[in-house]
């Protein structure tokens, strides 16, 4: 199996909001093709494209109606083939999103499955009889609120849905289901797809006895550890590896909620022949109040030393026996500089500081669309958001349970709502940020006149060119891919400092995550006698000088 992904940087495209080519307000495949030269200039090696399959769009395409057909608003199958071809011409690989834990309820399999207990597709989903009193089979909750079970009178049974009611979970115990998934993967691989991002792959194997969770106060339905890492998970992934991944030399990244670094070894140790890497949730959920009935909307202040500890633990644990997927942003996470940094006075410095720390680590970095120009969170009125997660949570926690006030909920949405990252890509200072000539599917972030691609490309000192340089370093410096990692100053509340070592090379990565200058410079003991700057976000990197607000640099030992 090839390992090009070890020296690669992957760019995530969220098609709906990337670039609209026909003025209908939705991004589309032609729009992505139009921007391939831009992506080539940035230097990324592959695009992970969020789902573009036919879908009723209840969860923006993570609810698939037909795996073999492109959704009309995104284009046609021919457009997808053209995108693959045009990307390949530019040495850019294409990673598709495999959503195989669930389908749409409008998928033919479910339409048939719900009709009776004895048709061809009856066992494609997870059906259970009601409890004797007619209630749901257990107290499991959906990630998007409410019960994870929905009753269908036609069958006299409940089906399981970890996400919305329109996203029934597939029954991976059924061999035919697994084969269907491998077949559809092969369908796209035959069209040139190079790899897969696997949606909530850690959830595909279920605890099939479906025991109740221990009751918890304030919660009618519970989402917990039994929702993931089920007993046959690794067996299923190994089977998929044998059936499709290995024979086609696919690159893979699994989305693995509930995984710690030890579990990550099970997925990513090459000896086990499962996946290349996984996305962890540990570092991006550090500001969540554990166990709150308001789930992700219950926020606590973020503690910087915890971020260092978590990221470093993943570096240490996977070194030599697994691989990291490095990310701060994606279509489910807010803009990192708005969340934990400064997106106003020091927006550019701050974006570069986060990037320096992430791209200095071992693993495969992911850049989410707009991250490379320092896009920021969108602070909208609640009714201006479109995300089903926000809408469901509002109904459940604000209206029904009254467990959170509207004001506190809105603040939480501004902080961590998914639509923060889903606003249209800001290409220019023109109408609708150059995203569409029509009415955009989601309001454009009003800061687009200041933050846009045209501006970034015209400024040699922009965040864009800083990312470009980091990406270039990843391609050419084996210390980034192979070197050891050691966190320094672990208890320092302002500085993220670590050292990479490879053969006779040493690199020191330093970032001040603070809006103030750090006067007494604690990195002094680690500075090499002779050094040169590899990259720096202020023009005059001097490790001996006080560290300026959000100053970040990498220096290498010379001599
Ligand atoms: C994870 C995806 O990233 C998210 O956007 C989606 O809502 C859920 N999985 C369900 O597919």
Boltz pocket constraint, residues with backbone or C-beta under 6 A from the ligand:
constraints:
  - pocket:
      binder: B
      contacts: [[A, 59], [A, 62], [A, 63], [A, 99], [A, 163], [A, 199], [A, 200], [A, 255], [A, 331], [A, 332]]
      max_distance: 6.0
